[in-house]
Amino acid sequence: MLENIRILLVDDHAIMRSSLGMLLESYGARIVGEAATGEEAIAQAQALKPDVILMDITLPGMDGVEATRRITAEWAQARVVALTMHAEEVYLSPFLEAGGAGYIRKSAADRDVLDAIQKVVQGQTILDTQSVQDLLKHGRKSADAQEALASLSERERDVLVRVVRGFTSSEIGEQLNISPRTVDTYRARIMQKLGLEHRHQLVEYAVKNHLLD
């Protein structure tokens, strides 16, 4: 099934590398190297040029996302598949943006892992079912955030930026020639439109949407 596919295993747990290696070799794959850290993964990938790199996300020191980014930057043909325990979408998007070719949970069935390796070698990008659902959910959230931002008036954006920069209501009022009470009204309206409750959330929102650039 995996005849002569050359695989590099990257996981900081030796027992995981051993058990996974035995499984893959039983289906004809060749384990050409192993790495326990991101730095080792980069060195092994450059030296061995494997067909597939199975990459854990959580590694000591440099994580799997950064290791993948550096590997694909140096070697565009690299096919890196995350085989990870993390189900959170926060890991999925950065990994794919780093050049990852697949994302599979360690809880996936053996057959799913084998199929993923085969398809990645053929040039496909593979996500397990939960990963697809996470991406769709993220897409909906991003669309909602853009829609909320578009709903803000120019004056509301002016107030938002000044609030995030740390100005008081009185200072903002002086800058915009409105009363502090009006500033507070704008602030409450902005928070309601964006679905936020705390100032730190407003700061995060402004940074993510490049409102301070």
C-alpha positions, 0 to 999 in steps of 0.5 A: 500500500505504501511501497517504498514511500520514504517517510521522516517521523517527527515526534518528541515521544520515542514510543510514538515514533516506534509504534508508528514506524512499525505500522507504516513499515508493515504496509511497505513504507521506508522510515528513512529518519526520525527527529524529536525536535523541530531543529532536528526535523529541519536538518533531517528533511534537508539531508534526506529529502523524504517523500513525506514528513509526519510532523507532530505540532507540539515539540520542545523548542521550535514547534512543528508549525515553525519547523514546517515553515522553514522546511517548505521555505527551503524545499518547496516540494516538501510534503509535510503532514501534521499527525497531532493530538491537537483538535483546536483550529488555532493550530490548523490554519497556521500549519496550512499557511506554513506549507503543510500538506495534510492535518490528521489527528492521532486519534484517526484510524490507521486506515485514515493515516495510510490513505492520507500518506498515499494522497499527499504523495500524489500531490493532494492536500488532506484534512480529516473530517474534523479539520474540514469542519474547523476550517468552515467554522473559521471561515464563517467567523472571519466573514462575520468579523468583516461584516461587523467591521463594515457596519461601523461608521467612520466616526465609530472607527475613529473612536475605536482606534483612539480607545485602543490607543489608550485615550480617555473619553475626555481626550477623545472628546477633545480630539473629535469635538464631541462630549465625553458622554457621546464618546461613551455612547459610541464606545458602547455601540461599537462593543455591541456591534462587534459582540465584545465585552472587554477593552482587551478584546477590542485591542485584539480585534483592532490588531487582527483587523489591522486598524492600527496600521 
